[in-house]
Amino acid sequence: MNMSPTDIADVSGSVYTYLCNGVPPSVGWKGLFEPGEKVKLRIVNGSAMTFFDLRIPGLQMKVVAADGNAVEPVMVDEFRIGTAETYDVIVSPENMSYVIFAQAEDRTGYAKGILATRADSDPKTPTMDPRPIRTMADMGMKMKGMAMPAMSGDGKMNMSGMQGGGMEGMSNMDMPANTAHVAAGNETSSIAVRSDSAMAMHVPPEEVARTMWDKFPLPQPGHDVLPVGAPASVPFPLPHLASILKVGPEVSGIAAVTGPKLADPGVGLQHNGRRVLAYSDLRARYPGVDRRSPTREIELHLTGNMERFIWGFDGKKFSQAQPITLHYGERVRIILVNDTMMEHPIHLHGLWSELENGNGSFNPYKHTLIVKPAERLSYLVSADVKGHWAYHCHLMFHMEAGMFRTVVVE
């Protein structure tokens, strides 16, 4: 894919100084606490281009919220946070000082904070982990003897029979020759529309919505918010045939093997001896509000060419693509497939993204989702606010280069 296995980030610590609340690591931002206190930290990745792996050596963190929405508490030692993501964590420090250590994903620098009882505390900063290396699995390549993931009846990937996708067996690798994804529909995105539902075909979505709610937007899940709606009685259809992505200047490669990676914490974090948060750990504290099944799917491929620094959705940059149109009140499933060798934090403004991570009614509500290389990820969206909404990769240079769309709710 014309990309080095060590090319983890576009801009590294040789250019950036990573800050914590505006303070460089040579000084370290300080947060003071009283002995015996529990401390809640809201970790916000406000960077332009950097994934951070954050830990507090000597302290476990209890994750209690993701992107501002409550999740069932989960104890971790470390987590990856993409640009624009937020996590709320609770810690119980003892009468000593700790380093809040946020190393960049490519291990070229770090941001640093200090939790202490005294302002003059200066605990030892940990050393950074080894620099991660991209593997054949990150490139989405098919090895000999590896079964391709099949689609099950519910539209999910069946990964049985697949072997590990690391560097093993590299000499016997099957290189995909302009392998095409079935992705389909129109030039803007691939769409599969349910054609056997009277509600979807004959009743405008906004009329359906009016019969179920007094007003939009829907409230966020909470202890006093009751779910509404019901699953549709008609089964979801199989995907339609699709337009074909082709390798070229805008698409340097197409992953031959993609699938869910929700239990994978990310490159450089696997098997590091620490308990690392993964998206599969996130279970909403309160059930989702909209319990309707989606009436259509929109599939988008994240594409790019690292050498030429071209980025886009479905091989098109923003100026070449039509807006994605949603009907006010409808419920859709968005499927993202990452055909690049980089993680992308995808951010939908204005509407919540309910990540389908296996928790059903308790799937977590987020506004930004990291899509790992060769990953296929899905989430549900209720179009409950009219308007033109930005939809983009939150790595700002990727957004500027073209990985941006407009979502129109009308």
SULBEL-V72737 format. One record per pair of residues at least 4 apart in sequence whose ideal C-beta (glycine too) atoms are under 6 Angstrom apart, sorted by sequence separation. I is the first residue (numbers start at 0). J is the second residue. D is the distance in whole Angstrom. If there is no record, write none. Layout:
i = <I/I>
j = <J/J>
d = <D/D>
//
This chain:
i = <2/10/22/32/80/102/103/133/141/151/197/198/202/220/246/264/276/311/315/358/370/398/18/64/65/92/103/115/135/184/202/304/311/315/347/392/397/398/22/32/151/183/184/193/218/244/303/356/370/392/16/102/182/268/303/355/391/20/101/148/149/354/19/63/101/244/302/353/354/148/392/61/62/264/353/354/302/391/61/62/99/264/299/300/351/352/146/390/59/60/146/262/145/211/390/97/145/211/261/262/261/387/388/66/96/387/65/106/346/54/92/106/355/386/54/64/344/345/355/385/62/63/96/98/106/354/100/102/344/345/353/62/63/96/98/142/352/353/382/52/342/343/60/61/136/143/50/51/135/342/60/142/143/350/50/134/58/134/141/340/337/297/335/337/349/44/46/295/296/297/298/299/300/301/302/303/196/293/337/10/44/195/293/300/301/9/58/291/293/336/349/44/57/348/335/348/43/55/301/193/334/347/42/55/332/333/41/54/191/332/333/345/346/40/53/191/331/343/344/39/51/52/330/37/38/189/250/251/329/37/49/50/327/183/244/183/325/183/327/182/183/32/34/181/226/249/228/231/226/228/230/220/228/179/180/221/226/250/220/249/287/220/220/56/177/244/217/217/180/287/286/178/286/282/178/279/278/283/257/282/175/283/323/327/281/322/323/324/325/27/28/29/30/254/317/320/24/253/316/322/27/293/317/24/310/310/311/17/19/310/311/17/18/19/289/308/310/312/17/19/11/12/199/261/8/11/12/7/8/7/158/193/156/156/192/191/190/188/189/148/188/260/141/260/139/140/141/139/182/257/139/258/139/182/257/254/208/204/205/205/7/204/204/4/4/187/187/131/188/131/0/217/216/215/216/79/77/76/76/77/78/75/75/138/137/73/133/70/71/70/71/70/69/65/139/137/1/0/0/83/82/81/83/84/83/81/70/68/65/66/65/66/2/1/83/82/2/0/48/47/9>
j = <6/14/26/36/84/106/107/137/145/155/201/202/206/224/250/268/280/315/319/362/374/402/23/69/70/97/108/120/140/189/207/309/316/320/352/397/402/403/28/38/157/189/190/199/224/250/309/362/376/398/23/109/189/275/310/362/398/28/109/156/157/362/28/72/110/253/311/362/363/158/402/72/73/275/364/365/314/403/74/75/112/277/312/313/364/365/160/404/74/75/161/277/161/227/406/114/162/228/278/279/279/405/406/85/115/407/86/127/367/76/114/128/377/408/77/87/367/368/378/408/86/87/120/122/130/378/125/127/369/370/378/88/89/122/124/168/378/379/408/79/369/370/88/89/164/171/79/80/164/371/90/172/173/380/81/165/90/166/173/372/370/331/370/372/384/80/82/331/332/333/334/335/336/337/338/339/233/330/374/48/82/233/331/338/339/48/97/330/332/375/388/84/97/388/376/389/85/97/343/236/377/390/86/99/377/378/87/100/238/379/380/392/393/88/101/239/380/392/393/89/101/102/381/89/90/241/302/304/382/91/103/104/382/239/300/240/382/241/385/241/242/92/94/241/286/309/289/292/288/290/292/283/291/243/244/285/290/314/285/314/353/287/288/125/246/314/288/289/253/360/360/253/361/358/255/356/356/361/336/361/255/363/404/408/363/405/406/407/408/111/112/113/114/338/401/404/109/338/401/407/113/379/403/111/397/400/401/108/110/401/402/109/110/111/381/400/402/404/110/112/105/107/294/356/104/107/108/104/105/105/258/294/258/259/295/296/297/297/298/258/299/371/255/374/254/255/256/255/298/373/256/375/257/300/375/373/328/326/327/328/131/328/329/132/133/320/321/266/323/267/138/383/383/383/384/265/273/273/274/275/276/274/276/340/340/280/340/281/282/283/284/284/284/281/373/372/251/251/252/344/344/344/346/367/367/369/363/364/363/365/365/366/305/306/393/393/340/340/394/395/396>
d = <5/5/5/5/5/6/6/4/6/5/5/5/5/6/5/4/5/5/4/5/5/6/6/5/5/6/5/4/5/4/6/4/4/4/6/4/5/5/4/5/5/4/4/5/5/6/6/6/5/5/5/4/4/5/4/6/4/4/6/4/5/6/4/5/4/6/6/5/5/5/4/5/5/4/6/6/5/4/6/6/4/5/5/5/5/5/4/5/5/6/6/5/6/6/5/5/5/6/4/4/4/6/4/6/4/5/6/5/4/6/6/6/5/6/4/4/5/5/6/5/6/5/4/5/5/5/6/5/5/6/6/5/6/4/6/5/4/4/5/5/5/5/4/4/3/5/6/5/6/5/6/6/6/5/5/5/5/6/5/5/5/6/5/6/5/5/6/6/5/5/4/6/5/5/5/5/5/5/5/5/5/6/5/5/6/6/5/5/4/5/4/5/6/5/5/5/5/5/5/5/5/5/5/5/6/6/5/6/5/6/6/6/5/5/4/5/5/5/4/5/4/5/5/6/5/5/5/4/5/5/5/4/6/5/6/6/4/2/5/4/6/6/4/5/5/5/5/4/6/4/5/6/4/5/6/6/5/5/4/5/6/6/6/5/5/6/5/6/6/6/4/5/6/5/5/6/6/4/5/5/4/5/6/6/4/4/5/5/5/5/4/5/5/5/5/6/6/5/3/5/5/6/4/4/4/4/4/5/4/5/6/6/6/6/4/6/4/6/4/4/6/3/4/5/6/4/3/6/4/4/5/5/4/6/4/5/5/5/4/5/5/5/4/4/2/6/5/6/5/5/5/6/6/6/4/4/3/4/5/4/6/4/4/5/4/6/4/4/6/3/6/5/4/4/5/5/5/4/5/5/4/5/4/6/6/5/6/5/5/6/6/6/4/6/3/4/5/5/4/6/5/3/5/5/4/4/6/4/6/4/6/5/4/4/4/4/5/5/5/4/6>
//
